[in-house]
Amino acid sequence: MNNAQQEIKNLEEKVVELERTLRLNTEDYHRSVDSLKEDLDVKMQLKDHTIDMGIDEAKKESLKSLTEVQTKNEVLIKENEILTKSFENMGFDIKDMKGILNKLVDGVISKNQIKVIK
């Protein structure tokens, strides 16, 4: 073989080796990209799960607070009804009670005595 043919053969072998290297590098690149995509998907799912857990916890706390407020409100409404009914049963309503209390305060302040008026 002459020198030119040997050089062509060497160059062809080099081209084959470079093509093989290119193919391997391309496969590595695609594997790396696929791995990064999978990592991203896992991290996104974890983030979504963490956010969902935070939302669920906030909902539970809000519902707990709401339940407490509703319970207190019901107790206060019932207490108001009981007191209103008590005043009605005493023969006067809440408006009358203000006048009676004012008279009592006036009596205590003026003479340190209270006069009962029927």
C-alpha positions as a printed NumPy array, in Angstrom:
array([[  0.   ,   0.   ,   0.   ],
       [  1.148,   3.348,  -0.794],
       [  1.335,   6.233,   1.599],
       [ -1.823,   7.987,   0.332],
       [ -3.915,   4.824,   0.7  ],
       [ -2.594,   4.297,   4.228],
       [ -3.448,   7.898,   5.134],
       [ -6.991,   7.491,   3.704],
       [ -7.421,   4.281,   5.712],
       [ -6.196,   6.043,   8.884],
       [ -8.536,   8.969,   8.261],
       [-11.48 ,   6.603,   7.644],
       [-10.693,   4.802,  10.924],
       [-10.471,   8.148,  12.674],
       [-13.874,   9.166,  11.196],
       [-15.387,   5.863,  12.4  ],
       [-13.887,   6.435,  15.891],
       [-15.154,  10.039,  15.97 ],
       [-18.641,   8.914,  14.875],
       [-18.633,   6.277,  17.645],
       [-17.488,   8.908,  20.19 ],
       [-20.176,  11.305,  18.956],
       [-22.838,   8.587,  19.29 ],
       [-21.671,   7.727,  22.817],
       [-21.554,  11.399,  23.834],
       [-25.023,  11.945,  22.378],
       [-26.359,   8.934,  24.295],
       [-24.747,  10.237,  27.502],
       [-26.249,  13.659,  26.863],
       [-29.739,  12.211,  26.386],
       [-29.36 ,  10.06 ,  29.522],
       [-28.277,  13.131,  31.491],
       [-31.208,  15.171,  30.195],
       [-33.635,  12.343,  31.021],
       [-32.15 ,  12.032,  34.509],
       [-32.476,  15.784,  35.084],
       [-36.101,  15.693,  33.906],
       [-36.855,  12.841,  36.318],
       [-35.157,  14.723,  39.169],
       [-37.177,  17.817,  38.344],
       [-40.414,  15.804,  38.289],
       [-39.625,  14.282,  41.691],
       [-38.778,  17.684,  43.162],
       [-41.955,  19.22 ,  41.717],
       [-44.057,  16.409,  43.173],
       [-42.371,  16.879,  46.548],
       [-42.986,  20.635,  46.392],
       [-46.636,  20.086,  45.45 ],
       [-47.035,  17.574,  48.267],
       [-45.45 ,  19.99 ,  50.754],
       [-47.741,  22.802,  49.616],
       [-50.783,  20.518,  49.853],
       [-49.786,  19.514,  53.384],
       [-49.422,  23.18 ,  54.364],
       [-52.824,  23.996,  52.904],
       [-54.415,  21.043,  54.704],
       [-52.854,  22.114,  58.011],
       [-54.049,  25.695,  57.516],
       [-57.553,  24.401,  56.725],
       [-57.567,  22.317,  59.909],
       [-56.474,  25.305,  62.012],
       [-59.066,  27.552,  60.352],
       [-61.829,  25.011,  60.89 ],
       [-60.766,  24.572,  64.517],
       [-60.842,  28.349,  65.072],
       [-64.162,  28.648,  63.279],
       [-65.66 ,  25.865,  65.389],
       [-64.444,  27.543,  68.585],
       [-65.906,  30.893,  67.52 ],
       [-69.213,  29.287,  66.544],
       [-69.398,  27.468,  69.874],
       [-68.681,  30.67 ,  71.822],
       [-71.245,  32.518,  69.709],
       [-73.892,  29.884,  70.432],
       [-73.14 ,  30.058,  74.169],
       [-73.369,  33.863,  74.139],
       [-76.629,  33.797,  72.181],
       [-78.085,  31.308,  74.655],
       [-76.859,  33.406,  77.598],
       [-78.406,  36.51 ,  76.051],
       [-81.71 ,  34.692,  75.612],
       [-81.613,  33.505,  79.233],
       [-80.876,  36.988,  80.592],
       [-83.522,  38.59 ,  78.384],
       [-86.08 ,  36.028,  79.516],
       [-85.061,  36.585,  83.165],
       [-85.64 ,  40.33 ,  82.852],
       [-88.994,  39.712,  81.187],
       [-89.968,  37.373,  84.006],
       [-89.008,  40.041,  86.553],
       [-91.664,  42.308,  85.084],
       [-89.544,  44.754,  83.136],
       [-87.444,  44.76 ,  80.039],
       [-83.864,  45.809,  79.461],
       [-84.831,  49.427,  78.683],
       [-86.488,  49.668,  82.097],
       [-83.369,  48.194,  83.704],
       [-81.269,  51.126,  82.496],
       [-83.618,  53.594,  84.121],
       [-83.68 ,  51.61 ,  87.36 ],
       [-79.899,  51.43 ,  87.466],
       [-79.62 ,  55.155,  86.817],
       [-82.004,  55.861,  89.7  ],
       [-80.012,  53.588,  91.991],
       [-76.764,  55.314,  91.057],
       [-78.337,  58.756,  91.576],
       [-79.645,  57.694,  94.987],
       [-76.302,  56.309,  96.107],
       [-74.4  ,  59.355,  94.904],
       [-76.756,  61.999,  96.347],
       [-77.36 ,  60.787,  99.872],
       [-75.643,  57.45 , 100.212],
       [-79.167,  56.098, 100.576],
       [-81.489,  54.271,  98.275],
       [-85.23 ,  54.857,  98.345],
       [-87.42 ,  52.14 ,  96.96 ],
       [-90.348,  53.539,  95.022],
       [-93.198,  51.256,  94.125]])
